[in-house]
Amino acid sequence: MNCQQVRAQLAELLYGDVAPLEKMEAEKHLTCCAECNSEYRALANVRRLLDLPKAPASGAGLPGVYRLLAERQAARVRRWRRVASSLGGLAALLAVFALGVRLEARVEQGQFVVRWGSPPERTVNRQDETPASKLFKAPPHEPVSARALEDQLHTVSKILHALADDLRELERREQVGAADVHARLKEIQEHNLRRFAALERNLEALYVTSQKGE
Amino acid sequence: MGSHDPELIQRWQRGDPSAFEELLRQWQQPIGRFLFRLTGKADVAEDLCQEVFLRVYHGRSRYRDNGAFANWLYRIALNVARDAGRRARHGHVSLPREGLASEAPGDVACQRAEMARIVAECVAELPEPIRLVLVLRHYEQMSFEEIARLTNTPASTLKSRFAAALERLRRRLQERGLGPEETGP
């Protein structure tokens, strides 16, 4: 093995990630090459130093996780509520707009027509009427009647109500979830309080015993 | 990576809260330590650890029990740490540049604590991809094959990154007065 090959493997050699045969050859090289040996010792020093910082004994903590869970669920409920009220408002606005301006939308002679306000008067020029057109006169195309418009609005309203019901159901489920988490959190708190009270009692008992001993 | 209890995992997947609590008790310390090594800050690591177990809580239906719970958990921790890193990128805290040599000599314990602080800072300064390999190989004592599975990166790339991490650390520690000559055998 030459210097280049050994240096490429120094880190692996240090952590025992090299095959036995390669390890033997590398070690043989290190005994006779001062420069590679110095590199190896420098890396070994890094490895030793890496063990100096001790990680603190802290983790997530059960109450902390449940608290975070409750906060997130409450935030989600608030978000859903905002979405539901925005949708409701939008639906109401659309309904008022549609009723107020007598909005009409339909396909007429291959074109999509949106019309609002009163429908225009149909004027028929009698001179344009031929005998054939008199015979085969197509029935006049009536605009959507007020009744039909009401029916359409009613359908839209039903869809929006169904959507709102869905949102309410989602919100209810979120609330149930949040309540469960709160209950669990309370249970943990009570358990901790009981443990603390028992600890206090034990300490008191120890203190009394030590006083008697003196 | 640590072993896991299949029965506990099954109970957790069925929605048993006590199983989740048991898993949290078993894993909060290793994951907390791992996050501390990655971030270099104890308070940040604690918050991130909570976030990890929150994701575990929500992700029980997504976990497929194939005996790789630890792998799954570490991957979540890694994602959480990466997300936090992205959020904090603009708020980078500059680290002190002076080395040990310029400071007044204290007692041995103080000196060791100071050395530990400098090492932790130097590790935290490493770019994320090479720091991750260093933490997983050195502190978590995972093999390169395990790290490869966890990070979806070829083992050969990981080995190069690991060597680069040690080399960078060596130079940085030397700059800050922690070379082999200063710290002794």
Chai-1 contact restraints between the chains, C-beta under 6 A:
chainA,res_idxA,chainB,res_idxB,connection_type,confidence,min_distance_angstrom,max_distance_angstrom,comment,restraint_id
A,A11,B,F162,contact,1.0,0.0,6.0,A-B,restraint_1
A,A11,B,A163,contact,1.0,0.0,6.0,A-B,restraint_2
A,A11,B,L166,contact,1.0,0.0,6.0,A-B,restraint_3
A,R41,B,P180,contact,1.0,0.0,6.0,A-B,restraint_4
A,A42,B,R170,contact,1.0,0.0,6.0,A-B,restraint_5
A,A42,B,P180,contact,1.0,0.0,6.0,A-B,restraint_6
A,L43,B,L166,contact,1.0,0.0,6.0,A-B,restraint_7
A,N45,B,P180,contact,1.0,0.0,6.0,A-B,restraint_8
A,V46,B,L166,contact,1.0,0.0,6.0,A-B,restraint_9
A,V46,B,L169,contact,1.0,0.0,6.0,A-B,restraint_10
A,V46,B,R170,contact,1.0,0.0,6.0,A-B,restraint_11
A,L49,B,V119,contact,1.0,0.0,6.0,A-B,restraint_12
A,L50,B,H138,contact,1.0,0.0,6.0,A-B,restraint_13
A,L52,B,M115,contact,1.0,0.0,6.0,A-B,restraint_14
A,L52,B,A116,contact,1.0,0.0,6.0,A-B,restraint_15
A,L52,B,V119,contact,1.0,0.0,6.0,A-B,restraint_16
A,P53,B,A116,contact,1.0,0.0,6.0,A-B,restraint_17
A,P53,B,V119,contact,1.0,0.0,6.0,A-B,restraint_18
A,P53,B,A120,contact,1.0,0.0,6.0,A-B,restraint_19
A,A55,B,R33,contact,1.0,0.0,6.0,A-B,restraint_20
A,A55,B,F36,contact,1.0,0.0,6.0,A-B,restraint_21
A,P56,B,A42,contact,1.0,0.0,6.0,A-B,restraint_22
A,S58,B,G32,contact,1.0,0.0,6.0,A-B,restraint_23
A,S58,B,E46,contact,1.0,0.0,6.0,A-B,restraint_24
A,G59,B,Q28,contact,1.0,0.0,6.0,A-B,restraint_25
A,G59,B,Q29,contact,1.0,0.0,6.0,A-B,restraint_26
A,G59,B,G32,contact,1.0,0.0,6.0,A-B,restraint_27
A,G59,B,C49,contact,1.0,0.0,6.0,A-B,restraint_28
A,A60,B,Q28,contact,1.0,0.0,6.0,A-B,restraint_29
A,A60,B,C49,contact,1.0,0.0,6.0,A-B,restraint_30
A,A60,B,Q50,contact,1.0,0.0,6.0,A-B,restraint_31
A,A60,B,F53,contact,1.0,0.0,6.0,A-B,restraint_32
A,L62,B,E21,contact,1.0,0.0,6.0,A-B,restraint_33
A,L62,B,L24,contact,1.0,0.0,6.0,A-B,restraint_34
A,G64,B,Q50,contact,1.0,0.0,6.0,A-B,restraint_35
A,V65,B,Q50,contact,1.0,0.0,6.0,A-B,restraint_36
A,V65,B,F53,contact,1.0,0.0,6.0,A-B,restraint_37
A,L68,B,Q50,contact,1.0,0.0,6.0,A-B,restraint_38
A,L68,B,L54,contact,1.0,0.0,6.0,A-B,restraint_39
A,L69,B,L54,contact,1.0,0.0,6.0,A-B,restraint_40
